[in-house]
């Protein structure tokens, strides 16, 4: 995966009800620090909100304690809180951040990279035109120009702003961009489900089977396919790989009894955690 150096945090994050409940807990500040550590680690791994050392080696509680430089008991308590509050799920020992698209958008990163690529093309074309107009000028562009974009600079500007900048840079006098390089053809995707709404490449399907298991994958495909067909995909789903993972994490389509069993009494959770903390003192 390409390196991504940012995650998105809203400015009113500490007004979030779950964060407020965590702050009120014993060691609440430490638990919140671990939450942001996990978010940053998931952003570094850059695999749809999954947290692992490698796909074959999931992080254990002890490994996370070492990585975050935090006491083991605090890490255990934090993971328990995050799971009970629906902030993470652990499937096959791999941690998944719920609603990961809120924190990092792979689609937006692709648009930003494409914008940067086109901007570099325009910059190179402009330099070539200047060199052609001044044949006697010193042909050492490294002495008179700066790179258009430093790839090490962290990009955290909304794509809407980037688009405005791109449009302003396209004037009547702007040189037309050089022909773009041929892109690698997109992998072929196959239809899944009774209505054929779900589209997955062979590689995506294999990874989903490995991560979710065949039975859970079949359940999610069936639910998403029927939902998209009945609503004419009013949700605007495009990345079916991410949608399926979200379906599994958030339990879409599970029956009412399973959903009721999965609900957590928040006060009971807090009371239990306080009792466990008192016992450990």
Phi and psi in degrees as GROMACS dihedral restraints (atoms count N, CA, C in turn):
[ dihedral_restraints ]
;  ai    aj    ak    al  type     phi  dphi    fc
    3     4     5     6     1   -69.6    20    10
    4     5     6     7     1   148.8    20    10
    6     7     8     9     1   -70.2    20    10
    7     8     9    10     1   131.6    20    10
    9    10    11    12     1  -121.0    20    10
   10    11    12    13     1   128.6    20    10
   12    13    14    15     1  -110.5    20    10
   13    14    15    16     1    22.7    20    10
   15    16    17    18     1  -149.8    20    10
   16    17    18    19     1   154.6    20    10
   18    19    20    21     1  -130.0    20    10
   19    20    21    22     1   158.1    20    10
   21    22    23    24     1  -100.7    20    10
   22    23    24    25     1   123.4    20    10
   24    25    26    27     1  -121.6    20    10
   25    26    27    28     1   126.5    20    10
   27    28    29    30     1   -74.4    20    10
   28    29    30    31     1   151.7    20    10
   30    31    32    33     1   -70.1    20    10
   31    32    33    34     1   -21.7    20    10
   33    34    35    36     1   -99.6    20    10
   34    35    36    37     1    30.0    20    10
   36    37    38    39     1   -57.7    20    10
   37    38    39    40     1   -33.8    20    10
   39    40    41    42     1   -81.5    20    10
   40    41    42    43     1     0.6    20    10
   42    43    44    45     1   -92.7    20    10
   43    44    45    46     1    -6.2    20    10
   45    46    47    48     1   -62.6    20    10
   46    47    48    49     1   136.2    20    10
   48    49    50    51     1   -62.5    20    10
   49    50    51    52     1   -38.2    20    10
   51    52    53    54     1   -66.8    20    10
   52    53    54    55     1   -41.2    20    10
   54    55    56    57     1   -63.6    20    10
   55    56    57    58     1   -39.9    20    10
   57    58    59    60     1   -62.6    20    10
   58    59    60    61     1   -41.9    20    10
   60    61    62    63     1   -63.4    20    10
   61    62    63    64     1   -40.1    20    10
   63    64    65    66     1   -66.9    20    10
   64    65    66    67     1   -40.5    20    10
   66    67    68    69     1   -58.3    20    10
   67    68    69    70     1   -32.6    20    10
   69    70    71    72     1   -77.0    20    10
   70    71    72    73     1   -11.3    20    10
   72    73    74    75     1   -78.4    20    10
   73    74    75    76     1   156.8    20    10
   75    76    77    78     1   -59.1    20    10
   76    77    78    79     1   137.4    20    10
   78    79    80    81     1    63.4    20    10
   79    80    81    82     1    22.9    20    10
   81    82    83    84     1   -59.5    20    10
   82    83    84    85     1   -41.2    20    10
   84    85    86    87     1   -61.9    20    10
   85    86    87    88     1   -42.0    20    10
   87    88    89    90     1   -65.1    20    10
   88    89    90    91     1   -36.7    20    10
   90    91    92    93     1   -65.5    20    10
   91    92    93    94     1   -39.9    20    10
   93    94    95    96     1   -66.0    20    10
   94    95    96    97     1   -39.1    20    10
   96    97    98    99     1   -60.5    20    10
   97    98    99   100     1   -41.3    20    10
   99   100   101   102     1   -64.5    20    10
  100   101   102   103     1   -36.5    20    10
  102   103   104   105     1   -59.7    20    10
  103   104   105   106     1   -46.4    20    10
  105   106   107   108     1   -69.8    20    10
  106   107   108   109     1   -31.3    20    10
  108   109   110   111     1   -61.1    20    10
  109   110   111   112     1   -43.0    20    10
  111   112   113   114     1   -66.6    20    10
  112   113   114   115     1   -41.4    20    10
  114   115   116   117     1   -60.1    20    10
  115   116   117   118     1   -45.5    20    10
  117   118   119   120     1   -65.3    20    10
  118   119   120   121     1   -38.0    20    10
  120   121   122   123     1   -65.6    20    10
  121   122   123   124     1   -41.8    20    10
  123   124   125   126     1   -63.5    20    10
  124   125   126   127     1   -37.4    20    10
  126   127   128   129     1   -65.7    20    10
  127   128   129   130     1   -37.4    20    10
  129   130   131   132     1   -66.9    20    10
  130   131   132   133     1   -42.3    20    10
  132   133   134   135     1   -67.3    20    10
  133   134   135   136     1   -36.9    20    10
  135   136   137   138     1    57.5    20    10
  136   137   138   139     1    54.5    20    10
  138   139   140   141     1  -137.4    20    10
  139   140   141   142     1    64.9    20    10
  141   142   143   144     1    56.7    20    10
  142   143   144   145     1    37.2    20    10
  144   145   146   147     1    82.6    20    10
  145   146   147   148     1    11.5    20    10
  147   148   149   150     1   -86.4    20    10
  148   149   150   151     1   147.2    20    10
  150   151   152   153     1  -124.0    20    10
  151   152   153   154     1   116.4    20    10
  153   154   155   156     1  -158.4    20    10
  154   155   156   157     1   159.8    20    10
  156   157   158   159     1   -74.3    20    10
  157   158   159   160     1   -53.4    20    10
  159   160   161   162     1  -139.3    20    10
  160   161   162   163     1   170.3    20    10
  162   163   164   165     1   -63.2    20    10
  163   164   165   166     1   -25.3    20    10
  165   166   167   168     1   -90.5    20    10
  166   167   168   169     1   -15.6    20    10
  168   169   170   171     1  -126.2    20    10
  169   170   171   172     1    93.1    20    10
  171   172   173   174     1   -69.6    20    10
  172   173   174   175     1   157.3    20    10
  174   175   176   177     1   -72.2    20    10
  175   176   177   178     1   131.5    20    10
  177   178   179   180     1   -90.7    20    10
  178   179   180   181     1   169.5    20    10
  180   181   182   183     1   -60.6    20    10
  181   182   183   184     1   -38.9    20    10
  183   184   185   186     1   -65.8    20    10
  184   185   186   187     1   -40.3    20    10
  186   187   188   189     1   -65.8    20    10
  187   188   189   190     1   -39.5    20    10
  189   190   191   192     1   -65.4    20    10
  190   191   192   193     1   -39.7    20    10
  192   193   194   195     1   -60.9    20    10
  193   194   195   196     1   -40.9    20    10
  195   196   197   198     1   -67.2    20    10
  196   197   198   199     1   -44.0    20    10
  198   199   200   201     1   -65.0    20    10
  199   200   201   202     1   -41.3    20    10
  201   202   203   204     1   -87.7    20    10
  202   203   204   205     1    -7.0    20    10
  204   205   206   207     1    56.5    20    10
  205   206   207   208     1    50.0    20    10
  207   208   209   210     1  -129.4    20    10
  208   209   210   211     1   154.7    20    10
  210   211   212   213     1   -60.4    20    10
  211   212   213   214     1   144.8    20    10
  213   214   215   216     1   -60.6    20    10
  214   215   216   217     1   -43.3    20    10
  216   217   218   219     1   -60.6    20    10
  217   218   219   220     1   -36.6    20    10
  219   220   221   222     1   -67.8    20    10
  220   221   222   223     1   -40.4    20    10
  222   223   224   225     1   -64.1    20    10
  223   224   225   226     1   -42.6    20    10
  225   226   227   228     1   -61.3    20    10
  226   227   228   229     1   -45.3    20    10
  228   229   230   231     1   -62.1    20    10
  229   230   231   232     1   -42.5    20    10
  231   232   233   234     1   -62.3    20    10
  232   233   234   235     1   -46.7    20    10
  234   235   236   237     1   -62.0    20    10
  235   236   237   238     1   -38.6    20    10
  237   238   239   240     1   -63.0    20    10
  238   239   240   241     1   -43.4    20    10
  240   241   242   243     1   -63.7    20    10
  241   242   243   244     1   -46.2    20    10
  243   244   245   246     1   -61.5    20    10
  244   245   246   247     1   -39.9    20    10
  246   247   248   249     1   -67.9    20    10
  247   248   249   250     1   -42.3    20    10
  249   250   251   252     1   -68.1    20    10
  250   251   252   253     1   -30.0    20    10
  252   253   254   255     1   -89.5    20    10
  253   254   255   256     1     3.5    20    10
  255   256   257   258     1    72.1    20    10
  256   257   258   259     1    21.5    20    10
  258   259   260   261     1   -84.7    20    10
  259   260   261   262     1   -27.4    20    10
  261   262   263   264     1  -138.5    20    10
  262   263   264   265     1   163.9    20    10
  264   265   266   267     1  -133.3    20    10
  265   266   267   268     1   151.4    20    10
  267   268   269   270     1  -119.4    20    10
  268   269   270   271     1   113.0    20    10
  270   271   272   273     1  -121.3    20    10
  271   272   273   274     1   123.3    20    10
  273   274   275   276     1    53.0    20    10
  274   275   276   277     1    40.9    20    10
  276   277   278   279     1    70.9    20    10
  277   278   279   280     1     2.3    20    10
  279   280   281   282     1  -100.2    20    10
  280   281   282   283     1   133.2    20    10
  282   283   284   285     1   -81.3    20    10
  283   284   285   286     1   132.8    20    10
  285   286   287   288     1  -117.9    20    10
  286   287   288   289     1   129.4    20    10
  288   289   290   291     1   -80.8    20    10
  289   290   291   292     1   124.2    20    10
  291   292   293   294     1   -68.6    20    10
  292   293   294   295     1   144.5    20    10
  294   295   296   297     1    53.4    20    10
  295   296   297   298     1    44.8    20    10
  297   298   299   300     1   -60.0    20    10
  298   299   300   301     1   -29.1    20    10
  300   301   302   303     1   -62.6    20    10
  301   302   303   304     1   -16.8    20    10
  303   304   305   306     1   -69.8    20    10
  304   305   306   307     1   -26.9    20    10
  306   307   308   309     1  -100.1    20    10
  307   308   309   310     1   -26.5    20    10
  309   310   311   312     1  -155.6    20    10
  310   311   312   313     1   128.8    20    10
  312   313   314   315     1  -112.5    20    10
  313   314   315   316     1   109.8    20    10
  315   316   317   318     1   -65.1    20    10
  316   317   318   319     1   -33.5    20    10
  318   319   320   321     1   -64.8    20    10
  319   320   321   322     1   -42.1    20    10
  321   322   323   324     1   -65.9    20    10
  322   323   324   325     1   -38.7    20    10
  324   325   326   327     1   -61.5    20    10
  325   326   327   328     1   -38.8    20    10
  327   328   329   330     1   -63.9    20    10
  328   329   330   331     1   -39.4    20    10
  330   331   332   333     1   -66.7    20    10
  331   332   333   334     1   -39.2    20    10
  333   334   335   336     1   -65.4    20    10
  334   335   336   337     1   -42.9    20    10
  336   337   338   339     1   -62.9    20    10
  337   338   339   340     1   -39.7    20    10
  339   340   341   342     1   -65.7    20    10
  340   341   342   343     1   -40.4    20    10
  342   343   344   345     1   -61.5    20    10
  343   344   345   346     1   -45.3    20    10
  345   346   347   348     1   -61.7    20    10
  346   347   348   349     1   -38.3    20    10
  348   349   350   351     1   -63.8    20    10
  349   350   351   352     1   -44.9    20    10
  351   352   353   354     1   -66.3    20    10
  352   353   354   355     1   -36.7    20    10
  354   355   356   357     1   -64.4    20    10
  355   356   357   358     1   -39.1    20    10
  357   358   359   360     1   -65.9    20    10
  358   359   360   361     1   -37.7    20    10
  360   361   362   363     1   -60.8    20    10
  361   362   363   364     1   -46.0    20    10
  363   364   365   366     1   -63.2    20    10
  364   365   366   367     1   -38.8    20    10
  366   367   368   369     1   -64.6    20    10
  367   368   369   370     1   -42.4    20    10
  369   370   371   372     1   -65.7    20    10
  370   371   372   373     1   -40.2    20    10
  372   373   374   375     1   -63.5    20    10
  373   374   375   376     1   -40.0    20    10
  375   376   377   378     1   -64.9    20    10
  376   377   378   379     1   -40.6    20    10
  378   379   380   381     1   -65.0    20    10
  379   380   381   382     1   -38.4    20    10
  381   382   383   384     1   -64.9    20    10
  382   383   384   385     1   -39.3    20    10
  384   385   386   387     1   -65.3    20    10
  385   386   387   388     1   -41.3    20    10
  387   388   389   390     1   -63.1    20    10
  388   389   390   391     1   -40.7    20    10
  390   391   392   393     1   -65.8    20    10
  391   392   393   394     1   -36.0    20    10
  393   394   395   396     1   -70.0    20    10
  394   395   396   397     1   -33.8    20    10
  396   397   398   399     1   -73.9    20    10
  397   398   399   400     1   -24.7    20    10
  399   400   401   402     1  -124.8    20    10
  400   401   402   403     1    77.1    20    10
  402   403   404   405     1   -65.6    20    10
  403   404   405   406     1   -22.7    20    10
  405   406   407   408     1   -89.8    20    10
  406   407   408   409     1    -4.1    20    10
  408   409   410   411     1   -71.2    20    10
  409   410   411   412     1   155.9    20    10
  411   412   413   414     1   -65.0    20    10
  412   413   414   415     1   125.0    20    10
  414   415   416   417     1   -90.7    20    10
  415   416   417   418     1    58.8    20    10
  417   418   419   420     1  -129.3    20    10
  418   419   420   421     1    84.6    20    10
  420   421   422   423     1   -64.8    20    10
  421   422   423   424     1   -22.2    20    10
  423   424   425   426     1   -67.1    20    10
  424   425   426   427     1   -20.8    20    10
  426   427   428   429     1   -84.9    20    10
  427   428   429   430     1   -18.5    20    10
  429   430   431   432     1  -121.9    20    10
  430   431   432   433     1    -1.5    20    10
  432   433   434   435     1  -134.4    20    10
  433   434   435   436     1   160.9    20    10
  435   436   437   438     1  -117.7    20    10
  436   437   438   439     1   150.8    20    10
  438   439   440   441     1   -58.5    20    10
  439   440   441   442     1   143.3    20    10
  441   442   443   444     1   -65.2    20    10
  442   443   444   445     1   -40.9    20    10
  444   445   446   447     1  -140.9    20    10
  445   446   447   448     1   129.2    20    10
  447   448   449   450     1   -85.0    20    10
  448   449   450   451     1   119.0    20    10
  450   451   452   453     1   -69.2    20    10
  451   452   453   454     1   -12.9    20    10
  453   454   455   456     1   -87.3    20    10
  454   455   456   457     1    -8.9    20    10
  456   457   458   459     1   -72.9    20    10
  457   458   459   460     1   134.6    20    10
  459   460   461   462     1   -74.3    20    10
  460   461   462   463     1   134.2    20    10
  462   463   464   465     1  -106.7    20    10
  463   464   465   466     1   115.7    20    10
  465   466   467   468     1  -135.7    20    10
  466   467   468   469     1    25.2    20    10
  468   469   470   471     1   -93.2    20    10
  469   470   471   472     1   138.3    20    10
  471   472   473   474     1   -59.2    20    10
  472   473   474   475     1   146.6    20    10
  474   475   476   477     1   -66.9    20    10
  475   476   477   478     1   -24.5    20    10
  477   478   479   480     1   -62.4    20    10
  478   479   480   481     1   -39.7    20    10
  480   481   482   483     1   -66.1    20    10
  481   482   483   484     1   -42.7    20    10
  483   484   485   486     1   -59.6    20    10
  484   485   486   487     1   -39.6    20    10
  486   487   488   489     1   -65.6    20    10
  487   488   489   490     1   -39.4    20    10
  489   490   491   492     1   -61.3    20    10
  490   491   492   493     1   -42.6    20    10
  492   493   494   495     1   -62.4    20    10
  493   494   495   496     1   -41.4    20    10
  495   496   497   498     1   -63.5    20    10
  496   497   498   499     1   -42.2    20    10
  498   499   500   501     1   -66.2    20    10
  499   500   501   502     1   -38.4    20    10
  501   502   503   504     1   -66.4    20    10
  502   503   504   505     1   -30.3    20    10
  504   505   506   507     1   -75.6    20    10
  505   506   507   508     1   -11.3    20    10
  507   508   509   510     1   -94.5    20    10
  508   509   510   511     1    85.9    20    10
  510   511   512   513     1  -102.1    20    10
  511   512   513   514     1  -179.2    20    10
  513   514   515   516     1   -66.1    20    10
  514   515   516   517     1   -28.8    20    10
  516   517   518   519     1   -91.0    20    10
  517   518   519   520     1    -4.0    20    10
  519   520   521   522     1   -71.6    20    10
  520   521   522   523     1   136.1    20    10
  522   523   524   525     1   -69.6    20    10
  523   524   525   526     1   144.7    20    10
  525   526   527   528     1   -69.7    20    10
  526   527   528   529     1   139.5    20    10
  528   529   530   531     1   -64.9    20    10
  529   530   531   532     1   151.9    20    10
  531   532   533   534     1   -70.0    20    10
  532   533   534   535     1   155.8    20    10
  534   535   536   537     1   -56.5    20    10
  535   536   537   538     1   135.2    20    10
  537   538   539   540     1   -73.1    20    10
  538   539   540   541     1   151.8    20    10
  540   541   542   543     1   -67.8    20    10
  541   542   543   544     1   150.8    20    10
  543   544   545   546     1   -66.1    20    10
  544   545   546   547     1   129.5    20    10
  546   547   548   549     1   -79.6    20    10
  547   548   549   550     1   150.7    20    10
  549   550   551   552     1   -64.3    20    10
  550   551   552   553     1   131.1    20    10
  552   553   554   555     1   -59.7    20    10
  553   554   555   556     1   140.1    20    10
  555   556   557   558     1   -67.5    20    10
  556   557   558   559     1   145.3    20    10
  558   559   560   561     1   -63.2    20    10
  559   560   561   562     1   144.1    20    10
  561   562   563   564     1   -68.7    20    10
  562   563   564   565     1   133.9    20    10
  564   565   566   567     1  -111.4    20    10
  565   566   567   568     1   142.4    20    10
  567   568   569   570     1  -108.9    20    10
  568   569   570   571     1   152.6    20    10
  570   571   572   573     1   -82.9    20    10
  571   572   573   574     1   138.7    20    10
  573   574   575   576     1  -130.0    20    10
  574   575   576   577     1   153.3    20    10
  576   577   578   579     1    95.1    20    10
  577   578   579   580     1   161.4    20    10
  579   580   581   582     1   -60.5    20    10
  580   581   582   583     1   -35.2    20    10
  582   583   584   585     1   -97.7    20    10
  583   584   585   586     1    -3.0    20    10
  585   586   587   588     1    68.1    20    10
  586   587   588   589     1    28.1    20    10
  588   589   590   591     1   -79.8    20    10
  589   590   591   592     1   -32.3    20    10
  591   592   593   594     1   -85.5    20    10
  592   593   594   595     1   127.9    20    10
  594   595   596   597     1  -118.1    20    10
  595   596   597   598     1   123.6    20    10
  597   598   599   600     1  -139.2    20    10
  598   599   600   601     1   143.0    20    10
  600   601   602   603     1   -79.1    20    10
  601   602   603   604     1   166.6    20    10
  603   604   605   606     1   -60.1    20    10
  604   605   606   607     1   -40.7    20    10
  606   607   608   609     1   -66.3    20    10
  607   608   609   610     1   -42.5    20    10
  609   610   611   612     1   -62.1    20    10
  610   611   612   613     1   -42.5    20    10
  612   613   614   615     1   -63.9    20    10
  613   614   615   616     1   -43.6    20    10
  615   616   617   618     1   -61.3    20    10
  616   617   618   619     1   -42.6    20    10
  618   619   620   621     1   -68.2    20    10
  619   620   621   622     1   -35.9    20    10
  621   622   623   624     1   -66.9    20    10
  622   623   624   625     1   -40.4    20    10
  624   625   626   627     1   -61.4    20    10
  625   626   627   628     1   -43.5    20    10
  627   628   629   630     1   -64.9    20    10
  628   629   630   631     1   -37.0    20    10
  630   631   632   633     1   -85.0    20    10
  631   632   633   634     1   -37.6    20    10
  633   634   635   636     1  -107.1    20    10
  634   635   636   637     1   -23.2    20    10
  636   637   638   639     1    89.8    20    10
  637   638   639   640     1   152.5    20    10
  639   640   641   642     1   -64.9    20    10
  640   641   642   643     1   -39.7    20    10
  642   643   644   645     1   -65.9    20    10
  643   644   645   646     1   -47.6    20    10
  645   646   647   648     1   -66.4    20    10
  646   647   648   649     1   -39.0    20    10
  648   649   650   651     1   -62.6    20    10
  649   650   651   652     1   -44.2    20    10
  651   652   653   654     1   -61.9    20    10
  652   653   654   655     1   -40.0    20    10
  654   655   656   657     1   -62.2    20    10
  655   656   657   658     1   -45.7    20    10
  657   658   659   660     1   -66.2    20    10
  658   659   660   661     1   -42.4    20    10
  660   661   662   663     1   -60.8    20    10
  661   662   663   664     1   -43.8    20    10
  663   664   665   666     1   -61.8    20    10
  664   665   666   667     1   -44.9    20    10
  666   667   668   669     1   -66.2    20    10
  667   668   669   670     1   -47.9    20    10
  669   670   671   672     1   -66.5    20    10
  670   671   672   673     1   -40.3    20    10
  672   673   674   675     1   -61.5    20    10
  673   674   675   676     1   -46.0    20    10
  675   676   677   678     1   -66.6    20    10
  676   677   678   679     1   -40.2    20    10
  678   679   680   681     1   -64.4    20    10
  679   680   681   682     1   -45.9    20    10
  681   682   683   684     1   -65.2    20    10
  682   683   684   685     1   -38.4    20    10
  684   685   686   687     1   -69.4    20    10
  685   686   687   688     1   -42.0    20    10
  687   688   689   690     1   -72.1    20    10
  688   689   690   691     1   -27.2    20    10
  690   691   692   693     1  -106.7    20    10
  691   692   693   694     1     5.8    20    10
  693   694   695   696     1    54.8    20    10
  694   695   696   697     1    38.3    20    10
  696   697   698   699     1    52.1    20    10
  697   698   699   700     1    52.1    20    10
  699   700   701   702     1   -66.1    20    10
  700   701   702   703     1   -18.9    20    10
  702   703   704   705     1   -74.7    20    10
  703   704   705   706     1   -13.0    20    10
  705   706   707   708     1    69.9    20    10
  706   707   708   709     1    32.8    20    10
  708   709   710   711     1   -64.6    20    10
  709   710   711   712     1   134.0    20    10
  711   712   713   714     1  -127.2    20    10
  712   713   714   715     1   -49.0    20    10
  714   715   716   717     1   -88.7    20    10
  715   716   717   718     1    91.7    20    10
  717   718   719   720     1   -68.0    20    10
  718   719   720   721     1   -27.9    20    10
  720   721   722   723     1   -59.5    20    10
  721   722   723   724     1   -48.3    20    10
  723   724   725   726     1   -67.9    20    10
  724   725   726   727     1   -39.6    20    10
  726   727   728   729     1   -61.4    20    10
  727   728   729   730     1   -41.5    20    10
  729   730   731   732     1   -65.3    20    10
  730   731   732   733     1   -43.0    20    10
  732   733   734   735     1   -62.6    20    10
  733   734   735   736     1   -39.9    20    10
  735   736   737   738     1   -66.5    20    10
  736   737   738   739     1   -39.6    20    10
  738   739   740   741     1   -57.3    20    10
  739   740   741   742     1   -43.7    20    10
  741   742   743   744     1   -69.1    20    10
  742   743   744   745     1   -44.4    20    10
  744   745   746   747     1   -62.7    20    10
  745   746   747   748     1   -43.1    20    10
  747   748   749   750     1   -96.1    20    10
  748   749   750   751     1     1.1    20    10
  750   751   752   753     1    71.4    20    10
  751   752   753   754     1    32.7    20    10
  753   754   755   756     1   -59.9    20    10
  754   755   756   757     1   136.1    20    10
  756   757   758   759     1    82.3    20    10
  757   758   759   760     1    -0.9    20    10
  759   760   761   762     1   -72.5    20    10
  760   761   762   763     1   152.8    20    10
  762   763   764   765     1   -70.6    20    10
  763   764   765   766     1   167.6    20    10
  765   766   767   768     1   -62.2    20    10
  766   767   768   769     1   -38.3    20    10
  768   769   770   771     1   -63.9    20    10
  769   770   771   772     1   -42.4    20    10
  771   772   773   774     1   -63.6    20    10
  772   773   774   775     1   -41.0    20    10
  774   775   776   777     1   -64.9    20    10
  775   776   777   778     1   -40.2    20    10
  777   778   779   780     1   -66.6    20    10
  778   779   780   781     1   -38.5    20    10
  780   781   782   783     1   -64.4    20    10
  781   782   783   784     1   -32.9    20    10
  783   784   785   786     1   -78.1    20    10
  784   785   786   787     1   -14.4    20    10
  786   787   788   789     1   -67.1    20    10
  787   788   789   790     1   146.7    20    10
  789   790   791   792     1  -117.1    20    10
  790   791   792   793     1   131.5    20    10
  792   793   794   795     1   -77.9    20    10
  793   794   795   796     1   108.5    20    10
  795   796   797   798     1   -60.5    20    10
  796   797   798   799     1   -43.9    20    10
  798   799   800   801     1   -63.8    20    10
  799   800   801   802     1   -39.3    20    10
  801   802   803   804     1   -64.8    20    10
  802   803   804   805     1   -38.9    20    10
  804   805   806   807     1   -61.8    20    10
  805   806   807   808     1   -47.5    20    10
  807   808   809   810     1   -63.3    20    10
  808   809   810   811     1   -40.7    20    10
  810   811   812   813     1   -63.6    20    10
  811   812   813   814     1   -42.7    20    10
  813   814   815   816     1   -63.9    20    10
  814   815   816   817     1   -41.1    20    10
  816   817   818   819     1   -65.4    20    10
  817   818   819   820     1   -38.7    20    10
  819   820   821   822     1   -64.4    20    10
  820   821   822   823     1   -40.9    20    10
  822   823   824   825     1   -64.1    20    10
  823   824   825   826     1   -42.2    20    10
  825   826   827   828     1   -63.5    20    10
  826   827   828   829     1   -37.3    20    10
  828   829   830   831     1   -65.9    20    10
  829   830   831   832     1   -42.2    20    10
  831   832   833   834     1   -63.8    20    10
  832   833   834   835     1   -37.2    20    10
  834   835   836   837     1   -66.6    20    10
  835   836   837   838     1   -31.3    20    10
  837   838   839   840     1   -80.3    20    10
  838   839   840   841     1   -14.3    20    10
